[in-house]
Structure formats: C-alpha cells, structure tokens
C-alpha cells in the first residue's frame, strides 16, 4: 500500500465488507476473497481487494478488545471502558460479551487498492 492509502485507513474506520456469496463468514472459510469498502463523510472512498484470514481462536475476545481500543482512541470514554452499542462496558464485560456473541476478527491481506481518496 502507498502512503495515501495507509493515511486514509488510519483516519477513517467506517467500512463495509463484501464477499462473493451471501453466506459471508461461512463462505470465506472456503474462498477468502473479499472487497473492503472504506469511506469518509465527504464522498472519499477506498476499495480494497483482499484475502481474509478469520481469527476465531481462544484469543479472539482479547483481539476484539484491542480493536475496539484502537477504534475508540479519539472518543471520550472512561478509562478501562469501551463503548458498545450505546452502552459503556468495562474491559471484563466486553471480553465476556465477545465470548457470548462468538465474535471473531477479520484480518485483511490487501491485494489491490483503488478509489477516490487522494489529496489527504
């Protein structure tokens, strides 16, 4: 990835993932190809053709916690807490929720990047 792509991804975290079939995660286990569409509020966007690695092992709850911490760095919150669907959860509560909801992490290996995101 070039510097403009990296900068865009560091700044903007709103995204949608498109798989080749409607059964999403189940299909990704057989065919890991997907496209990630990342966007901002000003009509700039980035398309990323990727290969997806599904991280769903015993460390998935902790990986989710770290992801939430990174995504919420700029948001006001109580130390040791994460905002989760309109609630504020302690780290322990979030980890428990991740286990209960069987949350996993998608790791994207970018094959190709394109879009309208220049001039950042």
Residue pairs with C-beta under 8 A, 6 or more apart in sequence:
1 9
1 110
1 113
2 113
4 117
4 118
4 120
5 46
5 113
5 117
7 120
8 38
8 40
8 44
8 46
8 117
8 120
9 38
9 46
11 40
11 120
12 38
12 39
12 40
12 44
12 46
13 38
13 71
14 38
14 39
14 40
15 36
15 37
15 38
15 39
16 36
16 37
17 34
17 35
17 36
17 37
17 52
17 106
18 34
18 35
18 36
18 37
19 27
19 28
19 33
19 34
20 27
20 31
20 33
20 34
21 27
21 31
25 54
25 104
28 34
28 52
28 54
28 106
29 54
32 51
32 52
32 53
33 49
33 50
33 51
33 52
34 49
34 50
34 51
34 52
34 108
35 47
35 48
35 49
35 50
36 47
36 48
36 50
36 108
37 45
37 46
37 47
37 48
38 45
38 46
38 48
39 45
39 46
40 117
43 116
44 115
44 116
44 117
44 120
45 115
45 116
45 117
46 113
46 114
46 115
46 117
47 113
47 114
47 115
48 108
48 110
48 112
48 113
49 110
49 111
49 112
49 113
50 108
50 109
50 110
50 111
51 108
51 109
51 111
52 106
52 107
52 108
52 109
53 106
53 107
53 108
53 109
54 104
54 105
54 106
54 107
55 63
55 104
55 105
55 106
55 107
56 102
56 104
56 105
60 98
60 103
60 104
60 105
61 94
61 95
61 98
61 99
61 103
62 95
63 105
64 94
64 95
64 98
64 103
64 105
65 82
65 91
65 94
65 95
65 98
67 105
68 82
68 84
68 94
69 82
72 82
72 83
75 83
77 83
77 88
78 88
80 90
80 91
81 88
81 89
81 90
81 91
82 88
82 89
82 91
82 94
83 89
84 94
84 97
89 97
97 103
